[in-house]
């Protein structure tokens, strides 16, 4: 299975401390468990992208002629992986103005979903073979 992003990519989107906290399910700061969780998040995000793109004209894994993951694919995978880590903590946010439950990473989830839909519809042409 291919992986489309790195820990550094997730940290670039969400911040080093956020990623570390979200990946530390046991709150014990165990670096090995944190690294394993991040690796799992990357695998899940990459599989979600593959599952969404499968059946389109694109060949999996998504890569250019040199075998490099296109920048947009890597960014979308990092967003998905970060959202997965965040949600795995069972975190609930609320809007301080309304008091209503609000998912603070809803934008990232929606952004990736719209992008994947556009890829499937052929509206986005990936820099991949």
C-alpha positions in Angstrom: 0.0 0.0 0.0 1.2 3.5 -0.8 1.4 6.3 1.7 0.7 9.9 0.5 1.9 12.0 3.4 4.4 12.1 6.2 4.3 13.0 9.8 6.0 16.3 8.9 3.2 17.0 6.4 0.6 16.5 9.1 2.5 18.7 11.5 2.8 21.4 8.9 -1.0 21.5 8.6 -2.0 21.1 12.3 1.2 21.9 14.4 3.6 19.6 16.1 2.0 19.8 19.5 -1.5 19.2 18.3 -0.5 16.1 16.3 1.5 14.8 19.3 -1.5 15.3 21.7 -4.0 13.9 19.3 -1.8 10.8 18.7 -1.3 10.2 22.4 -4.4 8.2 23.2 -3.1 7.0 26.5 -1.7 10.4 27.6 1.5 8.8 28.6 3.8 10.6 26.1 5.1 7.2 24.8 7.0 8.2 21.6 6.7 4.8 20.1 2.9 4.6 20.6 2.6 8.2 19.3 4.6 7.3 16.2 2.6 4.2 15.6 -0.7 6.1 15.8 0.6 8.7 13.3 1.7 5.9 11.0 -1.8 4.4 11.3 -3.4 7.8 10.5 -1.3 8.1 7.4 -2.3 4.6 6.3 -6.0 5.3 6.9 -5.9 8.6 5.0 -4.0 7.1 2.1 -6.4 4.2 1.9 -9.4 6.6 1.9 -7.8 8.5 -1.0 -7.1 5.3 -2.9 -10.7 4.1 -2.3 -12.1 7.3 -3.5 -10.0 7.5 -6.7 -10.2 3.9 -7.6 -12.3 3.5 -10.8 -11.2 6.8 -12.2 -8.7 7.2 -15.0 -5.9 7.6 -12.5 -3.5 4.7 -11.8 -2.9 3.8 -8.2 -0.8 4.7 -6.3 -1.1 8.3 -7.3 2.4 9.4 -8.3 4.1 11.3 -11.1 6.5 9.7 -13.6 9.3 9.9 -11.0 7.2 8.1 -8.4 6.7 11.2 -6.3 3.3 11.9 -4.7 1.8 15.1 -6.2 1.8 18.0 -3.7 -2.0 18.3 -3.6 -2.4 14.6 -2.9 0.1 14.8 -0.1 -1.7 17.9 1.4 -5.1 16.3 1.2 -3.7 13.1 2.8 -2.2 15.1 5.6 -5.5 16.9 6.3 -7.3 13.5 6.4 -4.7 12.0 8.7 -4.9 15.0 11.1 -8.7 14.9 11.2 -8.5 11.1 11.9 -6.1 11.6 14.8 -8.2 14.5 16.2 -11.4 12.5 16.0 -9.9 9.4 17.5 -9.5 11.3 20.7 -13.2 11.7 21.0 -12.8 15.5 21.2 -15.9 17.6 21.3 -15.7 21.3 20.6 -18.3 23.9 21.0 -19.0 27.2 19.5 -18.5 29.7 22.3 -21.0 32.1 20.7 -23.9 29.7 20.3 -22.9 26.9 22.8 -23.6 24.4 20.0 -21.3 21.4 19.4 -18.9 22.3 16.6 -16.1 20.2 15.0 -13.2 22.6 14.7 -11.7 20.5 11.8 -14.9 20.4 9.9 -13.4 22.7 7.2 -10.5 20.3 6.5 -12.9 17.3 6.3 -15.2 19.1 4.0 -12.3 20.5 1.9 -10.9 17.0 1.3 -14.4 15.5 0.5 -15.0 18.2 -2.1 -11.6 17.7 -3.6 -12.1 14.0 -3.9 -15.5 14.4 -5.4 -14.0 16.8 -8.0 -11.3 14.2 -8.8 -13.9 11.5 -9.3 -16.0 13.8 -11.5 -12.9 14.6 -13.6 -13.0 18.3 -12.7 -9.6 18.1 -11.1 -6.7 16.7 -13.1 -4.0 15.2 -10.9 -0.4 15.5 -11.7 -0.1 11.8 -11.6 0.1 9.0 -14.2 
